[in-house]
Amino acid sequence: MKIGVIQASSQTGKNELLYKCSKRYAKRHEVVNFGCFPEETDKYSYIEISLEVGMLIASGAVDFIVTGCSSGQGMMLACNSIPGIICGYAPTPMDAFLFAQINNGNVISLPLGEEYTYTGEENCEKTIEKLFSEPFGQGYPKQDAERKLRDTRILKDLRNNSQIDFISFMKKADAELLEHALQRQNVLEFISNDGTDRQISDWVLYRADYR
């Protein structure tokens, strides 16, 4: 599994923590850090980052993304507005574990601006540790696993049936937001090299005028 780390510019100070913890606890997987980094002068809102999350997932460049914003909820809502994304909100380790085991989504959003539980950093690390503690999608509790996983499949079908395709969605996105989101070169480079859905990858790169 390829895991991306990317969060809004409002929380660049937490980027290294997200990346370090993801590398530590998802050690059997490739982890790629897309920022936003503290030294960047260009700023990205959680909405713009959610579009980049959508591009990375839809193109097949990554399989899962760890993200967040100040509250975590804005990023979760924005990501869940994008076709093909199932984003969980995980303020605690147990929320992260249940999302991975029951909902089996492809994005997790963390409340990076909150000093919750013991300290924000300690809880953030424990949340990421619990997220990757077991393979995704096993169901929980074990005695109800079959029912839980059946409901998850039904939910994913409902979402797929209610959404337009990714390229149609991107064509309808706010032009100014999309223009800025398409300027992030490390995201475009990774999509160019690692995207497995070439139709979506090529559309994103063409729209970005990426050369």
MARLUMLUM-399901 format. One record per residue (C-alpha): residue number from 1; x, y, z; residue in three letters. Coordinates in Angstrom, 1 decimal. Example, Ala and Ser with C-alpha at 12.3 -4.5 7.8 and 13.67 -1.06 7.14 Angstrom:
2
i  xx  yy  zz  aa
1  12.3  -4.5  7.8  ALA $
2  13.7  -1.1  7.1  SER $
***
This chain:
211
i  xx  yy  zz  aa
1  0.0  0.0  0.0  MET $
2  1.2  3.5  -0.8  LYS $
3  0.3  6.0  1.8  ILE $
4  0.4  9.8  1.3  GLY $
5  0.8  12.4  4.0  VAL $
6  -0.6  15.9  3.2  ILE $
7  -2.3  18.5  5.4  GLN $
8  -3.5  22.1  5.1  ALA $
9  -1.1  25.0  5.4  SER $
10  -2.7  26.1  8.7  SER $
11  -0.9  23.1  10.3  GLN $
12  2.5  22.9  8.7  THR $
13  4.0  22.6  12.1  GLY $
14  2.4  19.1  12.4  LYS $
15  3.6  17.8  9.0  ASN $
16  6.8  16.2  10.3  GLU $
17  4.9  14.6  13.2  LEU $
18  2.3  13.1  10.7  LEU $
19  5.0  11.8  8.4  TYR $
20  7.3  10.5  11.2  LYS $
21  4.4  8.6  12.9  CYS $
22  3.1  7.2  9.6  SER $
23  6.5  6.0  8.7  LYS $
24  7.0  4.4  12.1  ARG $
25  3.6  2.6  12.3  TYR $
26  3.0  1.8  8.7  ALA $
27  6.5  0.4  8.2  LYS $
28  5.4  -2.4  5.8  ARG $
29  4.2  0.3  3.4  HIS $
30  5.6  3.1  1.3  GLU $
31  4.9  6.5  2.9  VAL $
32  5.3  9.7  0.8  VAL $
33  5.2  13.2  2.3  ASN $
34  3.6  15.8  0.1  PHE $
35  3.6  18.6  2.8  GLY $
36  2.4  21.3  3.3  CYS $
37  5.9  22.1  4.7  PHE $
38  6.8  24.9  7.1  PRO $
39  9.2  26.6  4.7  GLU $
40  6.5  27.0  2.0  GLU $
41  5.4  30.5  1.2  THR $
42  2.4  29.5  -0.9  ASP $
43  -0.5  28.6  1.3  LYS $
44  -3.2  25.9  0.6  TYR $
45  -6.6  25.8  2.3  SER $
46  -8.1  22.5  3.4  TYR $
47  -10.5  22.7  0.4  ILE $
48  -7.6  22.9  -2.0  GLU $
49  -5.8  20.1  -0.3  ILE $
50  -8.9  18.0  -0.5  SER $
51  -8.8  18.4  -4.3  LEU $
52  -5.2  17.2  -4.3  GLU $
53  -6.2  14.3  -2.0  VAL $
54  -8.8  13.4  -4.6  GLY $
55  -6.3  13.5  -7.5  MET $
56  -3.8  11.3  -5.7  LEU $
57  -6.4  8.7  -4.8  ILE $
58  -8.4  8.8  -8.1  ALA $
59  -5.3  8.5  -10.2  SER $
60  -4.1  5.5  -8.2  GLY $
61  -0.9  7.2  -7.3  ALA $
62  -1.6  6.4  -3.6  VAL $
63  -4.0  4.0  -1.9  ASP $
64  -4.5  5.9  1.4  PHE $
65  -3.9  9.4  2.8  ILE $
66  -3.3  10.7  6.3  VAL $
67  -4.4  14.4  6.4  THR $
68  -5.9  17.0  8.6  GLY $
69  -6.6  20.6  9.4  CYS $
70  -7.1  22.6  12.5  SER $
71  -10.3  20.9  13.5  SER $
72  -10.0  17.9  11.3  GLY $
73  -13.7  18.2  10.5  GLN $
74  -13.4  20.7  7.6  GLY $
75  -10.9  18.4  5.8  MET $
76  -13.1  15.4  6.4  MET $
77  -16.2  17.1  5.0  LEU $
78  -14.3  18.5  2.0  ALA $
79  -12.7  15.1  1.2  CYS $
80  -16.1  13.3  1.5  ASN $
81  -17.4  15.7  -1.2  SER $
82  -15.1  14.2  -3.7  ILE $
83  -16.1  11.1  -5.8  PRO $
84  -14.3  7.9  -4.6  GLY $
85  -13.2  9.3  -1.3  ILE $
86  -14.3  7.8  2.1  ILE $
87  -12.7  10.0  4.7  CYS $
88  -13.0  9.3  8.4  GLY $
89  -12.6  11.8  11.3  TYR $
90  -10.3  10.4  14.0  ALA $
91  -9.9  12.6  17.2  PRO $
92  -9.0  9.5  19.2  THR $
93  -7.1  6.2  18.7  PRO $
94  -10.3  4.2  18.9  MET $
95  -11.9  6.3  16.2  ASP $
96  -9.0  5.6  13.9  ALA $
97  -9.1  1.8  14.7  PHE $
98  -12.8  1.5  14.1  LEU $
99  -12.6  3.5  10.8  PHE $
100  -9.8  1.2  9.5  ALA $
101  -11.5  -2.0  10.6  GLN $
102  -15.2  -1.2  9.9  ILE $
103  -15.4  1.6  7.3  ASN $
104  -12.2  0.6  5.5  ASN $
105  -11.9  4.0  3.8  GLY $
106  -9.0  5.6  2.0  ASN $
107  -8.5  8.9  3.8  VAL $
108  -8.2  9.8  7.5  ILE $
109  -8.5  13.4  8.8  SER $
110  -7.0  14.4  12.2  LEU $
111  -7.7  17.5  14.3  PRO $
112  -4.2  18.9  14.3  LEU $
113  -4.9  22.2  16.0  GLY $
114  -6.4  20.7  19.1  GLU $
115  -4.6  19.9  22.3  GLU $
116  -6.7  16.9  23.2  TYR $
117  -6.3  14.0  25.7  THR $
118  -2.7  14.1  27.2  TYR $
119  -1.1  16.4  24.7  THR $
120  -1.9  16.9  21.0  GLY $
121  1.3  15.2  19.8  GLU $
122  1.0  12.2  22.0  GLU $
123  -2.6  11.6  21.0  ASN $
124  -1.8  12.1  17.4  CYS $
125  0.9  9.5  17.5  GLU $
126  -1.3  7.0  19.4  LYS $
127  -4.1  7.6  16.8  THR $
128  -1.8  6.9  13.9  ILE $
129  -0.3  3.8  15.7  GLU $
130  -3.8  2.4  16.2  LYS $
131  -4.9  3.2  12.6  LEU $
132  -2.1  1.0  11.3  PHE $
133  -2.1  -1.6  14.1  SER $
134  -3.9  -4.2  12.0  GLU $
135  -4.7  -4.8  8.3  PRO $
136  -7.7  -2.7  7.2  PHE $
137  -11.2  -4.1  6.7  GLY $
138  -11.3  -7.0  9.1  GLN $
139  -14.5  -5.9  10.8  GLY $
140  -15.0  -5.2  14.5  TYR $
141  -16.0  -6.6  16.9  PRO $
142  -15.0  -10.0  15.6  LYS $
143  -18.3  -11.7  16.4  GLN $
144  -20.1  -9.1  14.2  ASP $
145  -17.4  -8.7  11.5  ALA $
146  -19.4  -10.3  8.7  GLU $
147  -22.4  -8.0  9.3  ARG $
148  -20.1  -4.9  9.7  LYS $
149  -18.3  -5.6  6.4  LEU $
150  -21.5  -6.2  4.6  ARG $
151  -22.8  -2.9  5.7  ASP $
152  -19.6  -1.2  4.6  THR $
153  -20.0  -2.7  1.1  ARG $
154  -23.6  -1.4  1.0  ILE $
155  -22.4  2.0  2.0  LEU $
156  -19.7  2.2  -0.6  LYS $
157  -22.3  1.1  -3.3  ASP $
158  -24.7  3.8  -2.1  LEU $
159  -22.0  6.4  -2.4  ARG $
160  -20.8  5.2  -5.8  ASN $
161  -24.3  5.3  -7.1  ASN $
162  -24.9  8.9  -5.8  SER $
163  -21.7  10.4  -7.3  GLN $
164  -20.6  11.6  -10.7  ILE $
165  -17.3  10.4  -12.1  ASP $
166  -14.1  12.1  -10.9  PHE $
167  -13.2  14.0  -14.1  ILE $
168  -16.8  15.3  -14.4  SER $
169  -16.5  16.5  -10.8  PHE $
170  -13.2  18.2  -11.4  MET $
171  -14.6  20.0  -14.5  LYS $
172  -17.4  21.4  -12.3  LYS $
173  -15.0  22.5  -9.5  ALA $
174  -14.4  26.1  -8.7  ASP $
175  -11.8  27.2  -11.4  ALA $
176  -9.8  29.4  -9.0  GLU $
177  -9.5  26.7  -6.4  LEU $
178  -8.6  24.0  -8.9  LEU $
179  -6.0  26.2  -10.6  GLU $
180  -4.2  26.7  -7.3  HIS $
181  -4.5  23.0  -6.3  ALA $
182  -3.0  22.0  -9.6  LEU $
183  0.2  24.1  -8.9  GLN $
184  1.5  21.6  -6.3  ARG $
185  4.5  20.2  -8.2  GLN $
186  5.3  17.2  -5.9  ASN $
187  1.7  16.0  -6.2  VAL $
188  1.8  16.3  -10.0  LEU $
189  5.1  14.6  -10.3  GLU $
190  3.9  11.6  -8.2  PHE $
191  0.8  11.3  -10.3  ILE $
192  2.9  11.4  -13.4  SER $
193  5.2  8.7  -12.3  ASN $
194  2.9  6.5  -10.1  ASP $
195  -0.6  7.0  -11.3  GLY $
196  -2.2  3.7  -12.4  THR $
197  -5.4  5.2  -13.8  ASP $
198  -3.9  6.8  -16.9  ARG $
199  -7.2  8.4  -18.0  GLN $
200  -7.5  10.4  -14.8  ILE $
201  -3.7  10.9  -14.4  SER $
202  -3.4  12.3  -18.0  ASP $
203  -6.4  14.6  -17.5  TRP $
204  -5.0  16.0  -14.3  VAL $
205  -1.6  16.5  -15.9  LEU $
206  -3.0  18.1  -19.0  TYR $
207  -5.3  20.4  -17.0  ARG $
208  -2.3  21.4  -15.0  ALA $
209  -0.2  21.9  -18.1  ASP $
210  2.4  19.7  -16.5  TYR $
211  5.5  19.2  -18.5  ARG $
***
